[in-house]
Amino acid sequence: MAFLRAAKTSDIPPGKISEVDVNGTPVAIANVFGKFHAISGICLHQAGPLGEGELEGQVVTCPWHGWQYDVTTGQVVPPGGMGVDCYAVEVRGDEIFVDLG
């Protein structure tokens, strides 16, 4: 699949995470110290909205039931072999592109 436009870099300041719709897919994009990371926006536990969670460093906490994920890998924290999809990200100028492939 190709990279698709997801957001503007100014929409997601450092230390924040946001949920965006990329071609009908909910994606959580996080800005970790100026580097953007994208994971599935749907928590494995009852489908909570990860893009609405709190980001601490590179760990997002689902706002519904507190499940935590490393936004750089999509893995559950602490690691347990489970995780959500993690997507490749490209920044082009002031726009963020995500590859859902």
C-alpha positions as CSV (number, residue, x, y, z in Angstrom):
1,M,0.0,0.0,0.0
2,A,1.1,3.6,-0.5
3,F,1.7,6.3,2.0
4,L,-1.5,8.4,2.7
5,R,-1.7,11.9,4.1
6,A,-2.7,11.7,7.8
7,A,-2.2,15.1,9.5
8,K,-0.1,18.2,9.6
9,T,2.9,18.2,11.9
10,S,1.5,21.3,13.7
11,D,-1.6,19.3,14.7
12,I,0.4,17.0,17.0
13,P,2.9,18.9,19.2
14,P,5.7,17.1,21.0
15,G,4.5,14.9,23.8
16,K,1.0,14.6,22.4
17,I,-1.0,11.9,20.6
18,S,-4.0,12.3,18.3
19,E,-6.5,10.0,16.6
20,V,-6.8,10.6,12.8
21,D,-8.8,8.8,10.1
22,V,-6.6,7.5,7.4
23,N,-8.7,6.1,4.5
24,G,-11.3,4.9,6.9
25,T,-8.8,3.4,9.4
26,P,-8.5,5.0,12.9
27,V,-4.8,5.7,13.5
28,A,-3.1,7.1,16.6
29,I,-0.2,9.4,15.7
30,A,2.2,10.3,18.5
31,N,4.9,12.9,18.6
32,V,7.7,11.6,20.8
33,F,10.4,14.2,21.2
34,G,9.8,15.5,17.6
35,K,9.6,12.1,15.9
36,F,6.2,10.9,14.7
37,H,5.0,7.3,15.3
38,A,1.7,5.7,14.2
39,I,-0.2,2.7,15.6
40,S,-3.7,1.4,15.3
41,G,-6.1,3.7,17.0
42,I,-8.1,0.7,18.5
43,C,-7.1,-0.8,21.8
44,L,-7.0,-4.6,22.0
45,H,-9.2,-4.5,25.1
46,Q,-12.7,-3.5,24.2
47,A,-11.6,-1.2,21.3
48,G,-10.9,1.9,23.3
49,P,-9.6,5.0,21.3
50,L,-5.8,5.0,21.8
51,G,-5.5,8.4,20.0
52,E,-7.5,9.9,22.9
53,G,-5.2,8.5,25.6
54,E,-2.4,10.1,27.6
55,L,1.1,9.9,26.2
56,E,4.0,9.7,28.6
57,G,7.3,9.4,26.8
58,Q,6.7,6.7,24.2
59,V,3.8,5.0,26.1
60,V,0.2,5.7,25.5
61,T,-2.5,4.7,28.1
62,C,-5.9,3.8,26.7
63,P,-8.5,6.2,28.3
64,W,-11.1,3.4,28.8
65,H,-9.3,0.8,30.9
66,G,-5.7,1.7,31.2
67,W,-4.0,-0.7,28.8
68,Q,-0.6,0.7,27.8
69,Y,1.2,0.5,24.5
70,D,4.7,1.5,23.2
71,V,3.9,3.8,20.3
72,T,7.3,3.0,18.6
73,T,6.4,-0.7,18.3
74,G,2.7,-1.1,19.0
75,Q,3.5,-3.7,21.8
76,V,1.6,-3.9,25.0
77,V,3.6,-2.5,28.0
78,P,5.0,-4.5,29.7
79,P,5.8,-6.7,26.7
80,G,3.7,-9.8,26.5
81,G,3.7,-10.8,22.9
82,M,0.6,-8.8,22.1
83,G,0.3,-5.5,20.3
84,V,-1.6,-3.4,17.8
85,D,-0.5,-2.6,14.3
86,C,2.4,-0.3,13.9
87,Y,2.6,1.8,10.7
88,A,5.5,3.4,8.8
89,V,5.5,7.2,8.9
90,E,7.0,9.8,6.6
91,V,7.1,13.5,7.2
92,R,7.0,15.5,4.0
93,G,7.4,19.2,4.7
94,D,4.7,20.0,7.2
95,E,2.6,16.9,6.6
96,I,2.6,13.4,8.1
97,F,2.0,10.4,5.8
98,V,1.2,6.9,7.1
99,D,1.6,3.5,5.2
100,L,-1.2,1.2,6.4
101,G,0.2,-1.6,4.3
